[in-house]
Amino acid sequence: MYQSFYKADFAYIILQCTENALFSVDFSTKKPNLSKQKHLILDQALEELDLYFKKKIFHFNTPLTSHGSAFEQKVYQSLVQIPYGKTRTYQEIACQINHPKAFRAVANANAKNQLAIFIPCHRVVAKHHLSGYNGGVFIKEFLLKLEGAL
């Protein structure tokens, strides 16, 4: 396992990868007590985050590996199809993956997403409000404003 972090305006973004793919993205309001390690996957992820926050790229190409049930994997595949600057509701995602009554399960899968930003769970909202976000709603709001969705 290799790890590094990126300093964003709202928090530190902690990245972890294997030899082949990024597998974890987490947030911390405090500087992480870890040394930045060099690895091609981390270098690519850090570069893409920098370009994303500068509004120069609108999707990521860093190799990812996500964990979860078959249902959760369907949700994650649906999330990466949400265009930059757009949002979808949990209900819309549930319908897209052919489980129209499973909007709560979609919300649960969203909450389990270990690859925030790269698998853009911040683009999924409730019908009448933003709803929660693992890193904090302030991060979700920041990301949606950055993308012009708010």
C-alpha positions as CSV (number, residue, x, y, z in Angstrom):
1,M,0.0,0.0,0.0
2,Y,1.2,3.5,-0.9
3,Q,-0.2,6.8,0.5
4,S,-0.1,10.5,0.0
5,F,-2.3,13.5,0.5
6,Y,-3.4,16.6,-1.4
7,K,-4.1,20.0,0.3
8,A,-7.4,21.3,-0.9
9,D,-9.0,24.6,0.2
10,F,-11.5,22.7,2.4
11,A,-9.5,19.8,3.8
12,Y,-6.6,17.4,3.2
13,I,-7.5,14.6,0.8
14,I,-5.7,11.4,1.8
15,L,-5.1,8.9,-1.0
16,Q,-4.1,5.3,-0.8
17,C,-3.3,2.9,-3.7
18,T,-2.0,-0.6,-4.4
19,E,0.5,-1.3,-7.1
20,N,-2.3,-1.1,-9.7
21,A,-5.1,1.2,-8.6
22,L,-6.3,3.9,-6.2
23,F,-8.5,2.3,-3.6
24,S,-9.2,4.9,-0.9
25,V,-9.9,8.6,-0.7
26,D,-10.6,10.2,2.7
27,F,-10.8,13.7,4.1
28,S,-9.1,15.3,7.1
29,T,-9.3,18.8,8.4
30,K,-5.9,18.3,10.1
31,K,-2.7,17.7,8.2
32,P,-2.2,13.9,8.0
33,N,0.6,12.4,10.1
34,L,2.0,10.4,7.2
35,S,4.9,10.8,4.8
36,K,4.0,11.3,1.2
37,Q,5.0,8.3,-0.8
38,K,5.9,8.3,-4.5
39,H,4.0,6.0,-6.8
40,L,2.8,6.4,-10.4
41,I,-0.9,5.9,-9.4
42,L,-0.6,8.5,-6.6
43,D,1.3,10.9,-8.9
44,Q,-1.5,10.6,-11.5
45,A,-4.3,11.0,-8.8
46,L,-2.6,14.1,-7.3
47,E,-2.1,15.7,-10.7
48,E,-5.7,15.0,-11.7
49,L,-6.9,16.5,-8.4
50,D,-4.9,19.6,-9.0
51,L,-6.3,20.0,-12.5
52,Y,-9.8,19.2,-11.3
53,F,-9.6,22.0,-8.7
54,K,-8.3,24.4,-11.3
55,K,-11.3,23.4,-13.5
56,K,-9.0,22.0,-16.2
57,I,-10.3,18.4,-16.3
58,F,-13.8,17.2,-15.8
59,H,-13.4,13.4,-15.3
60,F,-10.6,11.3,-14.0
61,N,-8.5,8.6,-15.6
62,T,-6.6,7.3,-12.5
63,P,-7.0,3.5,-12.3
64,L,-9.5,2.7,-9.5
65,T,-10.5,-0.4,-7.6
66,S,-13.7,-0.2,-5.6
67,H,-15.1,-2.7,-3.2
68,G,-18.7,-3.6,-2.5
69,S,-21.6,-5.8,-3.4
70,A,-22.9,-6.2,-6.9
71,F,-25.6,-3.6,-6.2
72,E,-23.0,-1.2,-4.8
73,Q,-20.9,-1.7,-7.9
74,K,-23.9,-0.8,-10.1
75,V,-24.4,2.3,-8.2
76,Y,-20.7,3.3,-8.5
77,Q,-20.9,2.7,-12.3
78,S,-23.9,4.9,-12.5
79,L,-22.1,7.7,-10.4
80,V,-19.2,7.9,-12.8
81,Q,-21.6,8.6,-15.6
82,I,-23.0,11.8,-14.0
83,P,-21.5,14.7,-15.9
84,Y,-19.4,17.3,-14.3
85,G,-21.6,20.2,-13.1
86,K,-24.7,18.1,-13.0
87,T,-26.5,16.3,-10.2
88,R,-28.9,13.3,-9.9
89,T,-31.2,12.3,-7.1
90,Y,-31.0,9.0,-5.3
91,Q,-34.3,8.1,-7.0
92,E,-32.9,8.9,-10.4
93,I,-29.9,6.6,-9.8
94,A,-32.2,3.9,-8.5
95,C,-34.2,4.0,-11.7
96,Q,-31.1,4.1,-13.8
97,I,-29.8,0.9,-12.4
98,N,-33.3,-0.7,-12.7
99,H,-34.1,-0.7,-9.0
100,P,-36.6,2.1,-8.9
101,K,-37.7,1.5,-5.3
102,A,-34.2,1.2,-3.9
103,F,-33.4,4.9,-3.4
104,R,-32.4,4.3,0.2
105,A,-30.1,1.5,-0.8
106,V,-28.6,3.8,-3.3
107,A,-28.0,6.3,-0.5
108,N,-26.3,3.6,1.6
109,A,-24.1,2.6,-1.3
110,N,-23.2,6.2,-1.8
111,A,-22.2,6.5,1.8
112,K,-19.9,3.5,1.5
113,N,-18.0,4.9,-1.5
114,Q,-14.3,4.8,-0.7
115,L,-13.3,6.8,-3.8
116,A,-14.9,10.2,-3.2
117,I,-14.4,12.8,-6.0
118,F,-13.0,10.1,-8.3
119,I,-16.4,8.3,-8.1
120,P,-18.4,11.4,-7.7
121,C,-20.9,10.6,-5.0
122,H,-21.1,14.4,-4.2
123,R,-23.2,14.7,-7.4
124,V,-26.1,12.7,-5.8
125,V,-28.6,14.8,-3.9
126,A,-32.0,14.3,-2.2
127,K,-35.0,15.6,-4.0
128,H,-35.2,18.8,-1.9
129,H,-31.8,19.2,-0.3
130,L,-28.2,18.3,-0.6
131,S,-28.3,15.4,1.9
132,G,-25.2,14.1,3.7
133,Y,-21.7,13.5,2.7
134,N,-19.0,11.4,4.4
135,G,-16.5,14.2,4.6
136,G,-19.2,16.7,5.7
137,V,-21.9,18.5,3.8
138,F,-19.6,21.5,3.6
139,I,-17.3,19.5,1.3
140,K,-20.2,18.4,-0.9
141,E,-21.3,22.0,-1.2
142,F,-17.8,23.1,-2.0
143,L,-17.4,20.5,-4.8
144,L,-20.9,21.2,-6.3
145,K,-20.1,25.0,-6.3
146,L,-16.7,24.3,-7.9
147,E,-18.5,22.4,-10.7
148,G,-21.2,25.0,-11.1
149,A,-24.0,22.7,-9.9
150,L,-25.0,25.1,-7.1
